[in-house]
Amino acid sequence: MAKIRCICQHIITTSGAIPNPLEWKIISDPRFDDFEGLVEAEEVYRACSSMFRCPKCGRLWVYWDGFDGEPACYTPQSLDPAKEVEEA
Ligand SMILES: [Zn+2]
């Protein structure tokens, strides 16, 4: 199974259960606008990038270039410094 070890050390499984409860599909507005009328859900699915949300710390791991590329990591920024995401 493919996995990501999050910076918080939580292991995120990127394969296995379908649908994956940690996986989100994202698509740019212009790319989504390419679709018109009734479309095949599978076509929209394939046009999306996959993103995984760490259930422990909330970091987002985005596969902008598909699963062959490395995911980019995004950390939630709290407006309250006392609630910063903990580092491992
Ligand atoms: Zn995490």
PDB file of the backbone (N, CA, C, O) and the ligand in Angstrom, with CONECT records:
HET     ZN  A 101       1
ATOM      1  N   MET A   1       0.824  -1.198   0.000  1.00  0.00           N
ATOM      2  CA  MET A   1       0.000   0.000   0.000  1.00  0.00           C
ATOM      3  C   MET A   1       0.861   1.252   0.000  1.00  0.00           C
ATOM      4  O   MET A   1       1.880   1.319   0.687  1.00  0.00           O
ATOM      5  N   ALA A   2       0.448   2.226  -0.765  1.00  0.00           N
ATOM      6  CA  ALA A   2       1.178   3.487  -0.789  1.00  0.00           C
ATOM      7  C   ALA A   2       0.846   4.281   0.476  1.00  0.00           C
ATOM      8  O   ALA A   2      -0.293   4.298   0.943  1.00  0.00           O
ATOM      9  N   LYS A   3       1.855   4.924   1.003  1.00  0.00           N
ATOM     10  CA  LYS A   3       1.680   5.657   2.254  1.00  0.00           C
ATOM     11  C   LYS A   3       2.458   6.959   2.233  1.00  0.00           C
ATOM     12  O   LYS A   3       3.438   7.111   1.503  1.00  0.00           O
ATOM     13  N   ILE A   4       1.996   7.895   3.051  1.00  0.00           N
ATOM     14  CA  ILE A   4       2.726   9.135   3.316  1.00  0.00           C
ATOM     15  C   ILE A   4       2.988   9.137   4.817  1.00  0.00           C
ATOM     16  O   ILE A   4       2.073   8.918   5.611  1.00  0.00           O
ATOM     17  N   ARG A   5       4.247   9.385   5.207  1.00  0.00           N
ATOM     18  CA  ARG A   5       4.504   9.626   6.624  1.00  0.00           C
ATOM     19  C   ARG A   5       4.421  11.139   6.811  1.00  0.00           C
ATOM     20  O   ARG A   5       5.297  11.881   6.368  1.00  0.00           O
ATOM     21  N   CYS A   6       3.367  11.578   7.465  1.00  0.00           N
ATOM     22  CA  CYS A   6       3.167  13.009   7.667  1.00  0.00           C
ATOM     23  C   CYS A   6       4.280  13.560   8.569  1.00  0.00           C
ATOM     24  O   CYS A   6       4.941  12.808   9.285  1.00  0.00           O
ATOM     25  N   ILE A   7       4.470  14.851   8.523  1.00  0.00           N
ATOM     26  CA  ILE A   7       5.480  15.500   9.361  1.00  0.00           C
ATOM     27  C   ILE A   7       5.163  15.273  10.841  1.00  0.00           C
ATOM     28  O   ILE A   7       6.073  15.271  11.671  1.00  0.00           O
ATOM     29  N   CYS A   8       3.888  15.081  11.181  1.00  0.00           N
ATOM     30  CA  CYS A   8       3.497  14.785  12.567  1.00  0.00           C
ATOM     31  C   CYS A   8       3.717  13.306  12.909  1.00  0.00           C
ATOM     32  O   CYS A   8       3.442  12.881  14.031  1.00  0.00           O
ATOM     33  N   GLN A   9       4.209  12.530  11.948  1.00  0.00           N
ATOM     34  CA  GLN A   9       4.521  11.096  12.069  1.00  0.00           C
ATOM     35  C   GLN A   9       3.322  10.176  11.817  1.00  0.00           C
ATOM     36  O   GLN A   9       3.477   8.956  11.782  1.00  0.00           O
ATOM     37  N   HIS A  10       2.145  10.746  11.643  1.00  0.00           N
ATOM     38  CA  HIS A  10       0.977   9.915  11.335  1.00  0.00           C
ATOM     39  C   HIS A  10       1.166   9.305   9.943  1.00  0.00           C
ATOM     40  O   HIS A  10       1.647   9.973   9.028  1.00  0.00           O
ATOM     41  N   ILE A  11       0.788   8.048   9.792  1.00  0.00           N
ATOM     42  CA  ILE A  11       0.878   7.379   8.500  1.00  0.00           C
ATOM     43  C   ILE A  11      -0.461   7.525   7.779  1.00  0.00           C
ATOM     44  O   ILE A  11      -1.505   7.115   8.288  1.00  0.00           O
ATOM     45  N   ILE A  12      -0.410   8.113   6.592  1.00  0.00           N
ATOM     46  CA  ILE A  12      -1.607   8.283   5.769  1.00  0.00           C
ATOM     47  C   ILE A  12      -1.526   7.264   4.644  1.00  0.00           C
ATOM     48  O   ILE A  12      -0.578   7.278   3.858  1.00  0.00           O
ATOM     49  N   THR A  13      -2.502   6.391   4.563  1.00  0.00           N
ATOM     50  CA  THR A  13      -2.541   5.388   3.506  1.00  0.00           C
ATOM     51  C   THR A  13      -3.246   5.979   2.294  1.00  0.00           C
ATOM     52  O   THR A  13      -4.391   6.423   2.379  1.00  0.00           O
ATOM     53  N   THR A  14      -2.540   5.977   1.156  1.00  0.00           N
ATOM     54  CA  THR A  14      -3.100   6.592  -0.048  1.00  0.00           C
ATOM     55  C   THR A  14      -3.740   5.574  -0.979  1.00  0.00           C
ATOM     56  O   THR A  14      -4.303   5.938  -2.012  1.00  0.00           O
ATOM     57  N   SER A  15      -3.655   4.310  -0.618  1.00  0.00           N
ATOM     58  CA  SER A  15      -4.322   3.279  -1.408  1.00  0.00           C
ATOM     59  C   SER A  15      -5.094   2.399  -0.427  1.00  0.00           C
ATOM     60  O   SER A  15      -5.041   2.616   0.784  1.00  0.00           O
ATOM     61  N   GLY A  16      -5.794   1.430  -0.940  1.00  0.00           N
ATOM     62  CA  GLY A  16      -6.564   0.557  -0.059  1.00  0.00           C
ATOM     63  C   GLY A  16      -8.043   0.834  -0.183  1.00  0.00           C
ATOM     64  O   GLY A  16      -8.624   0.659  -1.254  1.00  0.00           O
ATOM     65  N   ALA A  17      -8.658   1.267   0.905  1.00  0.00           N
ATOM     66  CA  ALA A  17     -10.112   1.459   0.924  1.00  0.00           C
ATOM     67  C   ALA A  17     -10.559   2.420  -0.171  1.00  0.00           C
ATOM     68  O   ALA A  17      -9.958   3.472  -0.386  1.00  0.00           O
ATOM     69  N   ILE A  18     -11.634   2.029  -0.859  1.00  0.00           N
ATOM     70  CA  ILE A  18     -12.249   2.894  -1.868  1.00  0.00           C
ATOM     71  C   ILE A  18     -13.723   3.028  -1.518  1.00  0.00           C
ATOM     72  O   ILE A  18     -14.406   2.007  -1.448  1.00  0.00           O
ATOM     73  N   PRO A  19     -14.245   4.203  -1.298  1.00  0.00           N
ATOM     74  CA  PRO A  19     -13.499   5.464  -1.308  1.00  0.00           C
ATOM     75  C   PRO A  19     -12.619   5.611  -0.070  1.00  0.00           C
ATOM     76  O   PRO A  19     -12.938   5.094   1.000  1.00  0.00           O
ATOM     77  N   ASN A  20     -11.508   6.326  -0.236  1.00  0.00           N
ATOM     78  CA  ASN A  20     -10.572   6.577   0.854  1.00  0.00           C
ATOM     79  C   ASN A  20     -11.099   7.760   1.673  1.00  0.00           C
ATOM     80  O   ASN A  20     -11.250   8.862   1.145  1.00  0.00           O
ATOM     81  N   PRO A  21     -11.378   7.531   2.964  1.00  0.00           N
ATOM     82  CA  PRO A  21     -11.951   8.614   3.777  1.00  0.00           C
ATOM     83  C   PRO A  21     -11.019   9.804   3.983  1.00  0.00           C
ATOM     84  O   PRO A  21     -11.464  10.869   4.412  1.00  0.00           O
ATOM     85  N   LEU A  22      -9.722   9.634   3.680  1.00  0.00           N
ATOM     86  CA  LEU A  22      -8.775  10.747   3.860  1.00  0.00           C
ATOM     87  C   LEU A  22      -8.490  11.473   2.548  1.00  0.00           C
ATOM     88  O   LEU A  22      -7.778  12.477   2.534  1.00  0.00           O
ATOM     89  N   GLU A  23      -9.046  10.965   1.441  1.00  0.00           N
ATOM     90  CA  GLU A  23      -8.741  11.532   0.130  1.00  0.00           C
ATOM     91  C   GLU A  23      -9.816  12.519  -0.311  1.00  0.00           C
ATOM     92  O   GLU A  23     -11.014  12.294  -0.137  1.00  0.00           O
ATOM     93  N   TRP A  24      -9.341  13.622  -0.887  1.00  0.00           N
ATOM     94  CA  TRP A  24     -10.215  14.639  -1.465  1.00  0.00           C
ATOM     95  C   TRP A  24      -9.810  14.809  -2.911  1.00  0.00           C
ATOM     96  O   TRP A  24      -8.645  14.622  -3.261  1.00  0.00           O
ATOM     97  N   LYS A  25     -10.761  15.161  -3.748  1.00  0.00           N
ATOM     98  CA  LYS A  25     -10.471  15.420  -5.149  1.00  0.00           C
ATOM     99  C   LYS A  25     -10.607  16.924  -5.376  1.00  0.00           C
ATOM    100  O   LYS A  25     -11.588  17.536  -4.955  1.00  0.00           O
ATOM    101  N   ILE A  26      -9.621  17.508  -6.040  1.00  0.00           N
ATOM    102  CA  ILE A  26      -9.663  18.946  -6.302  1.00  0.00           C
ATOM    103  C   ILE A  26      -9.445  19.213  -7.785  1.00  0.00           C
ATOM    104  O   ILE A  26      -8.742  18.475  -8.476  1.00  0.00           O
ATOM    105  N   ILE A  27     -10.060  20.276  -8.246  1.00  0.00           N
ATOM    106  CA  ILE A  27      -9.966  20.640  -9.658  1.00  0.00           C
ATOM    107  C   ILE A  27     -10.046  22.161  -9.756  1.00  0.00           C
ATOM    108  O   ILE A  27     -10.796  22.795  -9.014  1.00  0.00           O
ATOM    109  N   SER A  28      -9.276  22.741 -10.666  1.00  0.00           N
ATOM    110  CA  SER A  28      -9.327  24.199 -10.835  1.00  0.00           C
ATOM    111  C   SER A  28     -10.670  24.582 -11.454  1.00  0.00           C
ATOM    112  O   SER A  28     -11.309  23.783 -12.140  1.00  0.00           O
ATOM    113  N   ASP A  29     -11.070  25.792 -11.201  1.00  0.00           N
ATOM    114  CA  ASP A  29     -12.334  26.267 -11.758  1.00  0.00           C
ATOM    115  C   ASP A  29     -12.297  26.268 -13.289  1.00  0.00           C
ATOM    116  O   ASP A  29     -13.256  25.814 -13.913  1.00  0.00           O
ATOM    117  N   PRO A  30     -11.203  26.772 -13.926  1.00  0.00           N
ATOM    118  CA  PRO A  30     -11.164  26.722 -15.403  1.00  0.00           C
ATOM    119  C   PRO A  30     -11.235  25.296 -15.950  1.00  0.00           C
ATOM    120  O   PRO A  30     -11.900  25.040 -16.955  1.00  0.00           O
ATOM    121  N   ARG A  31     -10.542  24.369 -15.279  1.00  0.00           N
ATOM    122  CA  ARG A  31     -10.570  22.975 -15.773  1.00  0.00           C
ATOM    123  C   ARG A  31     -11.976  22.402 -15.619  1.00  0.00           C
ATOM    124  O   ARG A  31     -12.463  21.697 -16.503  1.00  0.00           O
ATOM    125  N   PHE A  32     -12.630  22.706 -14.488  1.00  0.00           N
ATOM    126  CA  PHE A  32     -13.993  22.221 -14.275  1.00  0.00           C
ATOM    127  C   PHE A  32     -14.927  22.821 -15.318  1.00  0.00           C
ATOM    128  O   PHE A  32     -15.872  22.173 -15.767  1.00  0.00           O
ATOM    129  N   ASP A  33     -14.648  24.071 -15.699  1.00  0.00           N
ATOM    130  CA  ASP A  33     -15.491  24.771 -16.667  1.00  0.00           C
ATOM    131  C   ASP A  33     -15.408  24.134 -18.049  1.00  0.00           C
ATOM    132  O   ASP A  33     -16.268  24.377 -18.895  1.00  0.00           O
ATOM    133  N   ASP A  34     -14.373  23.317 -18.285  1.00  0.00           N
ATOM    134  CA  ASP A  34     -14.270  22.601 -19.564  1.00  0.00           C
ATOM    135  C   ASP A  34     -15.417  21.612 -19.741  1.00  0.00           C
ATOM    136  O   ASP A  34     -15.761  21.235 -20.861  1.00  0.00           O
ATOM    137  N   PHE A  35     -16.003  21.195 -18.619  1.00  0.00           N
ATOM    138  CA  PHE A  35     -17.113  20.245 -18.690  1.00  0.00           C
ATOM    139  C   PHE A  35     -18.419  21.003 -18.873  1.00  0.00           C
ATOM    140  O   PHE A  35     -18.614  22.074 -18.297  1.00  0.00           O
ATOM    141  N   GLU A  36     -19.297  20.448 -19.666  1.00  0.00           N
ATOM    142  CA  GLU A  36     -20.593  21.089 -19.904  1.00  0.00           C
ATOM    143  C   GLU A  36     -21.699  20.050 -19.814  1.00  0.00           C
ATOM    144  O   GLU A  36     -21.513  18.889 -20.178  1.00  0.00           O
ATOM    145  N   GLY A  37     -22.841  20.484 -19.328  1.00  0.00           N
ATOM    146  CA  GLY A  37     -24.018  19.617 -19.306  1.00  0.00           C
ATOM    147  C   GLY A  37     -23.815  18.377 -18.459  1.00  0.00           C
ATOM    148  O   GLY A  37     -23.091  18.399 -17.464  1.00  0.00           O
ATOM    149  N   LEU A  38     -24.460  17.301 -18.866  1.00  0.00           N
ATOM    150  CA  LEU A  38     -24.328  16.047 -18.148  1.00  0.00           C
ATOM    151  C   LEU A  38     -23.003  15.408 -18.527  1.00  0.00           C
ATOM    152  O   LEU A  38     -22.685  15.266 -19.707  1.00  0.00           O
ATOM    153  N   VAL A  39     -22.244  15.029 -17.531  1.00  0.00           N
ATOM    154  CA  VAL A  39     -20.924  14.451 -17.795  1.00  0.00           C
ATOM    155  C   VAL A  39     -20.791  13.129 -17.056  1.00  0.00           C
ATOM    156  O   VAL A  39     -21.544  12.832 -16.128  1.00  0.00           O
ATOM    157  N   GLU A  40     -19.828  12.358 -17.487  1.00  0.00           N
ATOM    158  CA  GLU A  40     -19.507  11.116 -16.800  1.00  0.00           C
ATOM    159  C   GLU A  40     -18.704  11.463 -15.549  1.00  0.00           C
ATOM    160  O   GLU A  40     -17.699  12.170 -15.630  1.00  0.00           O
ATOM    161  N   ALA A  41     -19.139  10.973 -14.407  1.00  0.00           N
ATOM    162  CA  ALA A  41     -18.433  11.241 -13.157  1.00  0.00           C
ATOM    163  C   ALA A  41     -16.979  10.796 -13.264  1.00  0.00           C
ATOM    164  O   ALA A  41     -16.089  11.441 -12.710  1.00  0.00           O
ATOM    165  N   GLU A  42     -16.735   9.694 -13.977  1.00  0.00           N
ATOM    166  CA  GLU A  42     -15.382   9.174 -14.109  1.00  0.00           C
ATOM    167  C   GLU A  42     -14.462  10.157 -14.844  1.00  0.00           C
ATOM    168  O   GLU A  42     -13.277  10.264 -14.527  1.00  0.00           O
ATOM    169  N   GLU A  43     -15.022  10.876 -15.832  1.00  0.00           N
ATOM    170  CA  GLU A  43     -14.219  11.879 -16.554  1.00  0.00           C
ATOM    171  C   GLU A  43     -13.792  13.002 -15.635  1.00  0.00           C
ATOM    172  O   GLU A  43     -12.643  13.444 -15.674  1.00  0.00           O
ATOM    173  N   VAL A  44     -14.723  13.471 -14.798  1.00  0.00           N
ATOM    174  CA  VAL A  44     -14.410  14.551 -13.863  1.00  0.00           C
ATOM    175  C   VAL A  44     -13.394  14.035 -12.838  1.00  0.00           C
ATOM    176  O   VAL A  44     -12.445  14.735 -12.484  1.00  0.00           O
ATOM    177  N   TYR A  45     -13.605  12.817 -12.374  1.00  0.00           N
ATOM    178  CA  TYR A  45     -12.699  12.199 -11.403  1.00  0.00           C
ATOM    179  C   TYR A  45     -11.271  12.173 -11.937  1.00  0.00           C
ATOM    180  O   TYR A  45     -10.326  12.511 -11.224  1.00  0.00           O
ATOM    181  N   ARG A  46     -11.124  11.771 -13.188  1.00  0.00           N
ATOM    182  CA  ARG A  46      -9.783  11.676 -13.783  1.00  0.00           C
ATOM    183  C   ARG A  46      -9.136  13.040 -13.989  1.00  0.00           C
ATOM    184  O   ARG A  46      -7.910  13.143 -14.034  1.00  0.00           O
ATOM    185  N   ALA A  47      -9.953  14.092 -14.114  1.00  0.00           N
ATOM    186  CA  ALA A  47      -9.405  15.442 -14.312  1.00  0.00           C
ATOM    187  C   ALA A  47      -8.942  16.061 -12.989  1.00  0.00           C
ATOM    188  O   ALA A  47      -8.258  17.084 -12.985  1.00  0.00           O
ATOM    189  N   CYS A  48      -9.314  15.442 -11.882  1.00  0.00           N
ATOM    190  CA  CYS A  48      -8.997  15.994 -10.557  1.00  0.00           C
ATOM    191  C   CYS A  48      -7.610  15.559 -10.088  1.00  0.00           C
ATOM    192  O   CYS A  48      -7.085  14.527 -10.505  1.00  0.00           O
ATOM    193  N   SER A  49      -7.037  16.376  -9.210  1.00  0.00           N
ATOM    194  CA  SER A  49      -5.835  15.989  -8.473  1.00  0.00           C
ATOM    195  C   SER A  49      -6.295  15.395  -7.148  1.00  0.00           C
ATOM    196  O   SER A  49      -7.385  15.697  -6.664  1.00  0.00           O
ATOM    197  N   SER A  50      -5.449  14.547  -6.569  1.00  0.00           N
ATOM    198  CA  SER A  50      -5.782  13.926  -5.290  1.00  0.00           C
ATOM    199  C   SER A  50      -5.081  14.653  -4.152  1.00  0.00           C
ATOM    200  O   SER A  50      -3.917  15.041  -4.250  1.00  0.00           O
ATOM    201  N   MET A  51      -5.827  14.821  -3.081  1.00  0.00           N
ATOM    202  CA  MET A  51      -5.312  15.482  -1.889  1.00  0.00           C
ATOM    203  C   MET A  51      -5.689  14.624  -0.687  1.00  0.00           C
ATOM    204  O   MET A  51      -6.787  14.070  -0.624  1.00  0.00           O
ATOM    205  N   PHE A  52      -4.764  14.521   0.263  1.00  0.00           N
ATOM    206  CA  PHE A  52      -5.024  13.751   1.487  1.00  0.00           C
ATOM    207  C   PHE A  52      -4.892  14.685   2.674  1.00  0.00           C
ATOM    208  O   PHE A  52      -3.967  15.494   2.744  1.00  0.00           O
ATOM    209  N   ARG A  53      -5.826  14.567   3.604  1.00  0.00           N
ATOM    210  CA  ARG A  53      -5.808  15.413   4.808  1.00  0.00           C
ATOM    211  C   ARG A  53      -5.419  14.545   5.986  1.00  0.00           C
ATOM    212  O   ARG A  53      -6.080  13.551   6.285  1.00  0.00           O
ATOM    213  N   CYS A  54      -4.342  14.928   6.654  1.00  0.00           N
ATOM    214  CA  CYS A  54      -3.896  14.176   7.828  1.00  0.00           C
ATOM    215  C   CYS A  54      -4.942  14.333   8.942  1.00  0.00           C
ATOM    216  O   CYS A  54      -5.276  15.453   9.329  1.00  0.00           O
ATOM    217  N   PRO A  55      -5.458  13.204   9.455  1.00  0.00           N
ATOM    218  CA  PRO A  55      -6.484  13.299  10.494  1.00  0.00           C
ATOM    219  C   PRO A  55      -5.921  13.746  11.844  1.00  0.00           C
ATOM    220  O   PRO A  55      -6.671  14.129  12.742  1.00  0.00           O
ATOM    221  N   LYS A  56      -4.597  13.693  11.977  1.00  0.00           N
ATOM    222  CA  LYS A  56      -3.998  14.072  13.254  1.00  0.00           C
ATOM    223  C   LYS A  56      -3.695  15.571  13.334  1.00  0.00           C
ATOM    224  O   LYS A  56      -4.010  16.220  14.332  1.00  0.00           O
ATOM    225  N   CYS A  57      -3.079  16.120  12.275  1.00  0.00           N
ATOM    226  CA  CYS A  57      -2.634  17.522  12.343  1.00  0.00           C
ATOM    227  C   CYS A  57      -3.319  18.434  11.321  1.00  0.00           C
ATOM    228  O   CYS A  57      -3.197  19.656  11.409  1.00  0.00           O
ATOM    229  N   GLY A  58      -4.028  17.861  10.365  1.00  0.00           N
ATOM    230  CA  GLY A  58      -4.744  18.673   9.382  1.00  0.00           C
ATOM    231  C   GLY A  58      -3.908  19.112   8.192  1.00  0.00           C
ATOM    232  O   GLY A  58      -4.408  19.822   7.320  1.00  0.00           O
ATOM    233  N   ARG A  59      -2.636  18.702   8.136  1.00  0.00           N
ATOM    234  CA  ARG A  59      -1.837  19.054   6.954  1.00  0.00           C
ATOM    235  C   ARG A  59      -2.478  18.446   5.709  1.00  0.00           C
ATOM    236  O   ARG A  59      -3.119  17.397   5.765  1.00  0.00           O
ATOM    237  N   LEU A  60      -2.286  19.135   4.589  1.00  0.00           N
ATOM    238  CA  LEU A  60      -2.809  18.656   3.310  1.00  0.00           C
ATOM    239  C   LEU A  60      -1.640  18.218   2.438  1.00  0.00           C
ATOM    240  O   LEU A  60      -0.635  18.919   2.325  1.00  0.00           O
ATOM    241  N   TRP A  61      -1.786  17.064   1.833  1.00  0.00           N
ATOM    242  CA  TRP A  61      -0.774  16.512   0.922  1.00  0.00           C
ATOM    243  C   TRP A  61      -1.417  16.419  -0.453  1.00  0.00           C
ATOM    244  O   TRP A  61      -2.355  15.651  -0.663  1.00  0.00           O
ATOM    245  N   VAL A  62      -0.899  17.213  -1.387  1.00  0.00           N
ATOM    246  CA  VAL A  62      -1.521  17.306  -2.715  1.00  0.00           C
ATOM    247  C   VAL A  62      -0.598  16.717  -3.780  1.00  0.00           C
ATOM    248  O   VAL A  62       0.573  17.085  -3.882  1.00  0.00           O
ATOM    249  N   TYR A  63      -1.141  15.808  -4.560  1.00  0.00           N
ATOM    250  CA  TYR A  63      -0.428  15.215  -5.700  1.00  0.00           C
ATOM    251  C   TYR A  63      -0.792  16.018  -6.942  1.00  0.00           C
ATOM    252  O   TYR A  63      -1.623  15.594  -7.745  1.00  0.00           O
ATOM    253  N   TRP A  64      -0.161  17.182  -7.093  1.00  0.00           N
ATOM    254  CA  TRP A  64      -0.466  18.043  -8.239  1.00  0.00           C
ATOM    255  C   TRP A  64      -0.153  17.364  -9.559  1.00  0.00           C
ATOM    256  O   TRP A  64      -0.844  17.594 -10.552  1.00  0.00           O
ATOM    257  N   ASP A  65       0.892  16.520  -9.585  1.00  0.00           N
ATOM    258  CA  ASP A  65       1.328  15.893 -10.838  1.00  0.00           C
ATOM    259  C   ASP A  65       1.001  14.409 -10.879  1.00  0.00           C
ATOM    260  O   ASP A  65       1.709  13.629 -11.516  1.00  0.00           O
ATOM    261  N   GLY A  66      -0.074  14.017 -10.198  1.00  0.00           N
ATOM    262  CA  GLY A  66      -0.431  12.608 -10.176  1.00  0.00           C
ATOM    263  C   GLY A  66       0.404  11.846  -9.173  1.00  0.00           C
ATOM    264  O   GLY A  66       1.297  12.402  -8.534  1.00  0.00           O
ATOM    265  N   PHE A  67       0.102  10.564  -9.042  1.00  0.00           N
ATOM    266  CA  PHE A  67       0.772   9.756  -8.030  1.00  0.00           C
ATOM    267  C   PHE A  67       2.218   9.399  -8.380  1.00  0.00           C
ATOM    268  O   PHE A  67       2.934   8.832  -7.556  1.00  0.00           O
ATOM    269  N   ASP A  68       2.646   9.729  -9.599  1.00  0.00           N
ATOM    270  CA  ASP A  68       4.045   9.479  -9.946  1.00  0.00           C
ATOM    271  C   ASP A  68       4.958  10.559  -9.370  1.00  0.00           C
ATOM    272  O   ASP A  68       6.156  10.336  -9.197  1.00  0.00           O
ATOM    273  N   GLY A  69       4.391  11.730  -9.072  1.00  0.00           N
ATOM    274  CA  GLY A  69       5.191  12.817  -8.524  1.00  0.00           C
ATOM    275  C   GLY A  69       5.150  12.823  -6.999  1.00  0.00           C
ATOM    276  O   GLY A  69       4.401  12.070  -6.376  1.00  0.00           O
ATOM    277  N   GLU A  70       5.971  13.688  -6.418  1.00  0.00           N
ATOM    278  CA  GLU A  70       5.978  13.840  -4.958  1.00  0.00           C
ATOM    279  C   GLU A  70       4.829  14.756  -4.552  1.00  0.00           C
ATOM    280  O   GLU A  70       4.541  15.729  -5.249  1.00  0.00           O
ATOM    281  N   PRO A  71       4.167  14.456  -3.431  1.00  0.00           N
ATOM    282  CA  PRO A  71       3.097  15.351  -2.988  1.00  0.00           C
ATOM    283  C   PRO A  71       3.667  16.634  -2.373  1.00  0.00           C
ATOM    284  O   PRO A  71       4.747  16.627  -1.783  1.00  0.00           O
ATOM    285  N   ALA A  72       2.927  17.723  -2.519  1.00  0.00           N
ATOM    286  CA  ALA A  72       3.279  18.982  -1.852  1.00  0.00           C
ATOM    287  C   ALA A  72       2.527  19.015  -0.527  1.00  0.00           C
ATOM    288  O   ALA A  72       1.383  18.568  -0.448  1.00  0.00           O
ATOM    289  N   CYS A  73       3.163  19.541   0.506  1.00  0.00           N
ATOM    290  CA  CYS A  73       2.565  19.578   1.841  1.00  0.00           C
ATOM    291  C   CYS A  73       2.160  21.007   2.197  1.00  0.00           C
ATOM    292  O   CYS A  73       2.924  21.949   1.983  1.00  0.00           O
ATOM    293  N   TYR A  74       0.966  21.158   2.737  1.00  0.00           N
ATOM    294  CA  TYR A  74       0.451  22.455   3.172  1.00  0.00           C
ATOM    295  C   TYR A  74       0.047  22.339   4.633  1.00  0.00           C
ATOM    296  O   TYR A  74      -0.672  21.418   5.021  1.00  0.00           O
ATOM    297  N   THR A  75       0.512  23.275   5.429  1.00  0.00           N
ATOM    298  CA  THR A  75       0.246  23.243   6.865  1.00  0.00           C
ATOM    299  C   THR A  75      -0.800  24.293   7.231  1.00  0.00           C
ATOM    300  O   THR A  75      -0.696  25.445   6.809  1.00  0.00           O
ATOM    301  N   PRO A  76      -1.811  23.898   8.016  1.00  0.00           N
ATOM    302  CA  PRO A  76      -2.794  24.897   8.448  1.00  0.00           C
ATOM    303  C   PRO A  76      -2.115  25.998   9.269  1.00  0.00           C
ATOM    304  O   PRO A  76      -1.245  25.716  10.094  1.00  0.00           O
ATOM    305  N   GLN A  77      -2.503  27.213   9.046  1.00  0.00           N
ATOM    306  CA  GLN A  77      -1.947  28.343   9.789  1.00  0.00           C
ATOM    307  C   GLN A  77      -3.008  28.864  10.739  1.00  0.00           C
ATOM    308  O   GLN A  77      -4.049  29.362  10.309  1.00  0.00           O
ATOM    309  N   SER A  78      -2.745  28.751  12.022  1.00  0.00           N
ATOM    310  CA  SER A  78      -3.686  29.268  13.007  1.00  0.00           C
ATOM    311  C   SER A  78      -3.456  30.754  13.197  1.00  0.00           C
ATOM    312  O   SER A  78      -2.318  31.220  13.155  1.00  0.00           O
ATOM    313  N   LEU A  79      -4.523  31.494  13.403  1.00  0.00           N
ATOM    314  CA  LEU A  79      -4.392  32.916  13.702  1.00  0.00           C
ATOM    315  C   LEU A  79      -4.067  33.112  15.177  1.00  0.00           C
ATOM    316  O   LEU A  79      -3.723  34.213  15.607  1.00  0.00           O
ATOM    317  N   ASP A  80      -4.179  32.022  15.952  1.00  0.00           N
ATOM    318  CA  ASP A  80      -3.843  32.054  17.373  1.00  0.00           C
ATOM    319  C   ASP A  80      -2.510  31.320  17.550  1.00  0.00           C
ATOM    320  O   ASP A  80      -2.460  30.098  17.409  1.00  0.00           O
ATOM    321  N   PRO A  81      -1.418  32.053  17.860  1.00  0.00           N
ATOM    322  CA  PRO A  81      -0.109  31.414  17.964  1.00  0.00           C
ATOM    323  C   PRO A  81      -0.075  30.278  18.988  1.00  0.00           C
ATOM    324  O   PRO A  81       0.769  29.388  18.885  1.00  0.00           O
ATOM    325  N   ALA A  82      -0.962  30.292  19.958  1.00  0.00           N
ATOM    326  CA  ALA A  82      -0.987  29.244  20.969  1.00  0.00           C
ATOM    327  C   ALA A  82      -1.525  27.937  20.398  1.00  0.00           C
ATOM    328  O   ALA A  82      -1.395  26.883  21.021  1.00  0.00           O
ATOM    329  N   LYS A  83      -2.127  28.004  19.218  1.00  0.00           N
ATOM    330  CA  LYS A  83      -2.724  26.812  18.610  1.00  0.00           C
ATOM    331  C   LYS A  83      -1.990  26.366  17.360  1.00  0.00           C
ATOM    332  O   LYS A  83      -2.580  25.706  16.505  1.00  0.00           O
ATOM    333  N   GLU A  84      -0.710  26.713  17.233  1.00  0.00           N
ATOM    334  CA  GLU A  84       0.064  26.286  16.087  1.00  0.00           C
ATOM    335  C   GLU A  84       0.079  24.762  15.983  1.00  0.00           C
ATOM    336  O   GLU A  84       0.031  24.056  16.990  1.00  0.00           O
ATOM    337  N   VAL A  85       0.146  24.274  14.752  1.00  0.00           N
ATOM    338  CA  VAL A  85       0.251  22.835  14.543  1.00  0.00           C
ATOM    339  C   VAL A  85       1.570  22.370  15.124  1.00  0.00           C
ATOM    340  O   VAL A  85       2.618  22.965  14.874  1.00  0.00           O
ATOM    341  N   GLU A  86       1.507  21.295  15.907  1.00  0.00           N
ATOM    342  CA  GLU A  86       2.730  20.801  16.535  1.00  0.00           C
ATOM    343  C   GLU A  86       3.663  20.185  15.502  1.00  0.00           C
ATOM    344  O   GLU A  86       3.225  19.502  14.576  1.00  0.00           O
ATOM    345  N   GLU A  87       4.944  20.436  15.672  1.00  0.00           N
ATOM    346  CA  GLU A  87       5.961  19.815  14.835  1.00  0.00           C
ATOM    347  C   GLU A  87       6.336  18.478  15.472  1.00  0.00           C
ATOM    348  O   GLU A  87       6.208  18.297  16.683  1.00  0.00           O
ATOM    349  N   ALA A  88       6.787  17.573  14.663  1.00  0.00           N
ATOM    350  CA  ALA A  88       7.168  16.266  15.199  1.00  0.00           C
ATOM    351  C   ALA A  88       8.442  16.384  16.014  1.00  0.00           C
ATOM    352  O   ALA A  88       8.926  15.387  16.550  1.00  0.00           O
TER     353      ALA A  88
HETATM  354 ZN    ZN A 101      -0.067  15.007  10.219  1.00  0.00          ZN2+
END
